[in-house]
Every structure is written in structure tokens, then in C-alpha cells.
């Protein structure tokens, strides 16, 4: 594995808590603990922004909008929506919470 250096400053209180958590998890170093946290959080953030999950009623409202879809299909047990790039360009995107 190729590694890269990452330096950071921490409040002493945060570092003390992180060292305790590292020890409780049995990790060798604070770097291992921080790398584990960064990896898990980065994966979560990327997954959250990679797609949109809609509640059933929100999905129904979206399907029935004026934009429509070129077609819907099932893929790996999940409904997939396909719309043309021309249609995508017309969508009024804004960040909203649907949960």
C-alpha cells in the first residue's frame, strides 16, 4: 500500500479522547485510528452524494412531474430511472432533504 503524509493539529482534549478510543479499539497508533475514521466517514459522505433515495410518496410525485422519464426498469432488484441528458439539463436542481 502506498501511503501519503497528513499532518494536523488537534486540541489537546480531542487528542486525549482519540488516544483513549484508539486504545479501546486495540489500534496500534493514533494515525491508524484517524485513518479508520476518515475512511469510514469519506465512504459515507460519497455514498450519500452518489445518488438520491426517495420515500415512496416522494418517488411517485417525482415520476409524475412534467419531466417524465425515457423509461423505467428493474436492475438488481432496484428500480432504475433513465432520462435523457437534455431532460437532465432542464431539471431545477437544488439540495433538499427528503427524509
N, C-alpha and C positions, 0 to 999 in steps of 0.2 A: 504494500500500500504506500503510495506517495503521500507525504504529509506536507502541510503548509503551516507556517507560524502565524499565530494570532495572539497579540498582546492586548490586555485590557486592564483597566483599573476598577477596583471594587471598593465600596465602603467596607471598613473592617468588620462591621456587624454582619453584612451579607457574606463575606468570605468565611467567617466563623461558622455561620449556619450551613454554608455549602460544604465546608470541610466535614462537619458532623454528618450531613446527609451522605457524603461520599463514603465515609467510614461505615455508616449503617448499611449501605448497599454493597460494601466489600470491594469497592473500586480502588485501584492502585494509586490514582493521583487525582488531584482536582481537575487537571486537564481532561482526564477520561470522563469525569462527571459532567463537566461543561460541554464536552463534545457530544455526549449522550443526550443532554438536554437540547442542544442546538439541533441535532439531527432529528429528534422526535418532533420538536416544535416546527422546524422548517418543513418537514413532511406534512404535518397537519395544515399549515398555512397554505402550502402549494396545493394540497388536495381540496381545501375549501375554495380556492380560487380557480380550480381547473374545470369546474362545472357548477351547475345550479341544481339544487334539489328542491322540488316544489311539493307542497302538500297537494292532495288530490284535487281539492277545490280550486287552488291556485293554478294547477296544471290545466284543468278544464277551462278556466277563464282565459288562460293564455292561448290554448288551442282555438278558442272561439273568437280571438281578436281579428282585426282586419288584416293581419299579416299572413295568417294561414301557414300551411306547410306544403312543401312539394310532396312529401309522403312520410308516413309513419311506418315503422317496422319493429319487430322484436329481434333483439340481438343479445345473446347470452342471458335470456330471461328478463331483459330490461327493454322498455320502450325507448326507441331512438327516434329523434325528430330530425329530418333533413330539410333544410331550407336553402334557397339559392343565395349566393353571396350578394346579389342585387337586393334581395329582400333583407338580408342582414344589415346592409348599409343603411336601410331605411328605418331600422329599429331605433326607438328613442331610449338608448341605454342610459341607465343611471343605477347607482348602487343602492339597493334596498334590501331589507331583511324580510324574508318570507316565513320566518319561524315564529 
